[in-house]
């Protein structure tokens, strides 16, 4: 049996099923699942903290608790959060306060969340900061 991976990355985003509006959350939820699977494929532990905007969460409390749960190497802030300037500002300041040593990364889509984090992770074969060196 495989041991669970120690989480090094915290992904902060919106739960697509708890975002109000007349829209189909399934494609976004499926893309989040693809993104989550990419961390497992690469052997990198990640936790996803997906909050609701439907009033079911105290967003700041939920995010602060997730950030304080352990030391994080990298925190990825998803596009749904970044789309709301006030929420984005609050989340960035929570990251500064509760995970000051973590790198902050931004994904382009839910399915490329691993790639966003990987730019900042120390991994075998990459220099500190996770940035791959160009091949000669």
MOLIN-V204546 format. One record per run of one state. SS is the DSSP state (a for helix, b for strand, c for the rest). FROM is the first residue (numbers start at 1). LEN is the number of residues. If there is no record, write none. Layout:
SS:FROM:LEN / SS:FROM:LEN
This chain:
c:1:6 / b:7:8 / c:15:1 / a:16:3 / c:19:7 / a:26:16 / c:42:3 / b:45:7 / c:52:7 / a:59:10 / c:69:5 / b:74:4 / c:78:1 / a:79:4 / c:83:2 / a:85:14 / c:99:4 / b:103:4 / c:107:3 / a:110:9 / c:119:18
